[in-house]
Amino acid sequence: MIELINISKRFPGNRHNTLTGANWDLREGEIHALLGENGAGKSTLMHIPAGFVKPDTGQIKLHGAITRIDGPSAARKKGIGMVRQRPEVCPGVAVWEHCVLGMDGFWFRPAVLRKKAAAVAARFAIDLPLDAQTDTLNDAGRHKAAVLAVLLSGARCLILDEPGAVLNKAENAALDRLFPALAAQGFSIALITHKLDEALRIAGRITVMRNGRIIETRPAAAWTRTELEERMFGRFDKEHQAAVCQKNTCLEPPALSVSNLNAGILNTVEFSVHCGEIVGIAGQKSDGIETLEMAICGYNMPDSGMITVLGRNTAGDMRAFRQAGGAYVAAGLRRTDGAAGGRQPSLSIAGFDRSLSLYDNLIIHHHAESAGGAVFMNKKKLNGLVRGILEKARIKVRPKRKLGILSGGMLQRLVLERELESAGGFLVISQALWGLDIEQRRRLGRKIKDAAADGIGILLFASTLEDLSELCRRLFVLEKGCLYAVDEGLCRG
């Protein structure tokens, strides 16, 4: 159905090609998974048939004929639709109204369009509250709405970029049933994923990318998990063993102490994080996980209770949180606009300001420190800081460039390294494993355990215990505003 031939692409400001001589194809009625570590070029490659990126060299064939795709609208007219990592919805409208926006034939009556949306949703068992407002949709609902919108636009080829990255097990299971059902009815699905088990389970073929190149394509049945990992990352670094967290290297004061905390749905929450300890809290937004996270990091003032970081009261005071030695890696990677005319799609991440250069974003917590009480900042010190962060994050780009040239994986690595650099004893990381491939998870795990071994107290927030158990010594679950300790037998950190 779709064939990409000798595709190369280099974005302004990047020293190396994002894609080099890539050859890839998608057949009718198949699920073709695309695997690779962060920054391998997977999303960029799929943005080409979706019309968001124009290749520098190479050809696109559709049904055997060479074609041009000059934008997302042209791609949709050719039957190609893409669901991005964090789908956006049109605010202030019903779900069905959002889903029919890409349809031809707006001269139809609303009742006809509503009936059409309901029929397609029923045909593919897409469970959506069609008459609810789009603002009420959770992440799973947004993905389902995006898939329904693509189907209603007439697409026969669906490109899915990490559809299950932010979903829980039940929501992922629903997508696992949907995609094979679509393929069985002749739809072609390109699946970008970091989840090896998912690819092996539902894909017909799997392609591995590394450093902007296609490494190998095989039928899924011809791959083993070990072979996929080796192709994705090269040889493993087996010499580095995860550091064992030191037991409460400093008991007084704790890195974090929360006592009698009441805020919104939160009901008398109490716990602590000691220096050198990794603690995890799992929960959903409806249970108050976001409220607790914002309160600990000083964004929200609690109704009552005490929050201290390394002995200092920081409740409701972001500046006090930072000055006490706190650092915060927030969740929230998202795509913000298209990339017509061959420009790279724009990404932002919580904690970075897209209007500033990469350099300014990396020094944002170090202005006062570099000045040392003087009027002017110490440029030499700041330049060294930026070089160090870029080296640790393994990113080769000019510091004065804008954030838009960086992939999502690069942004995640940078914000983590920046916050590790500024952490004076306590670090909060939200949804740490979101969107990361296996090797990136391992590297992040080593980073976190190394930081704990250096005496930093670390608090991890996630939506499921599964994302926390490998790293944490102690685990909690937040349910309906109440915090419950988890059996230590589940902790493997």
Secondary structure by P-SEA (a helix, b strand, c coil): cbbbcbbbbbcccccccccccccccccccbbbbbbbccccaaaaaaaaaacccccccbbbbcccbbbbbccaaaaaaacbbbbcccccccccccaaaaaacccccccccaaaaaaaaaaaaaaaccccccccccccccaaaaaaaaaaaaaaacccbbbbccccccccaaaaaaaaaaaaaaaaabbbbbbbcccaaaaaccccbbbbbcccccccccccccccaaaaaaaacccccccccccccccccccccccbbbccccccccccccccccccbbbbbbbccccaaaaaaaaaaccccccbbbbbcccccccccaaaaaaabbbbbccbbbbcccccccccbbbbcccccccccaaaaaaccccccccccccccaaaaaaaaaaaaaaaaccccccccccccccaaaaaaaaaaaaaaacccbbbbccccccccaaaaaaaaaaaaaaaaabbbbbbbccccccccccccbbbbbcccbbbbcccccccc
